[in-house]
Amino acid sequence: MTTDERTAVRETLEAIDQAVRSAAARRAHLVREIAAMAPPPALAADHRNLAEALVRREAADADETSDPLVRASHVLNEAIHARNARVSLHQHALQPADRQYAQAVEAKVVELDQTWHWALDRAKEHAAALHGRARNEVVVALAAYVRAFRNVLEASETLYPSRIRQAVQVAQEASNHLEATLG
């Protein structure tokens, strides 16, 4: 690999890493905002359950020491708890003020859910910008890596363990292939 190519790849990987770190920071901020919201009494338990599940989900997702499949399983469990708390929150929002509060929480959760999409959109842009600056096999391997993580995100949104497990395995393979390609 030439010095220029090595520099282009390093800059691209750093830009992708920055997008992921920015998304993670935004997620942490949104989770804190959700947790700090003052629910009406009728929704306090549901709000607490949601906030706690979101905190646990983010902690599980941030655990880079865990095996990726174990990590994905923990994230899935907490995502299911969060979804159930969201459903319960909406079911218990009977009064107009309760419904308004539930809608405000939902808006924050939707924004939270979009953060990884934003990061992967940026990652895709950065990977595409590498075209012409690095060998084709590097460009292809990086594009496959980004696409594999997009698939993990999309699979995780289904809450189907088998789809998530398969997507995580493909992402691990893409990661290994990228590392081998980069040498």
Phi, psi and omega in degrees: 000133180286164178299318179297318180294316179300317179296315180297317180294314180301314180297321179294313179297322177294321179294320177295315178300319179296320178297318179294317179296321178297318178296318179297319178295319178296319178299314180299318179297314181295320178298318177297319178299316179297314181298328183277349181296143182263104183282154170296154183308322183294341184247005186301314182294317179296319179298315179299316179298319179295310182300316180295319179294321179295318178298315180294322179297315180295320179296318179295319181292329182277352184283088183282353178276343183280148172304136184306323179289322176294316178302312180299322178296317178295317178299316179300313180302316181287327176296322177294317177299318180295316178299316179297321178293322177297315179299314180298319178302314180291324179293328182270357180276081186267328181270155180306319180293324178294317179296320179297317178297314181300323178292323178294319177296315181299320179299319178293319181293320177298317177299318177302314182295336181276348186298317180291327175299315178302312182298319181287331172297315178296317180300318179297317178298315180296317180296319179295326180291346179285340180304129181088349180251350180215164178302150182302321182295328177289315179300315180295316180296320179291320178297320178295321178299311180296316180298321180297321179286331172297319179295324176298315179299311182295322177294321181294332179289341178281337185064023177263113184305319183293321178293320180293314180302314180297316180295321179295319179297318178296321179295321177298317178296318179296321178296315178297319180295317178298314179300318179294322181292322180284339178076000000 
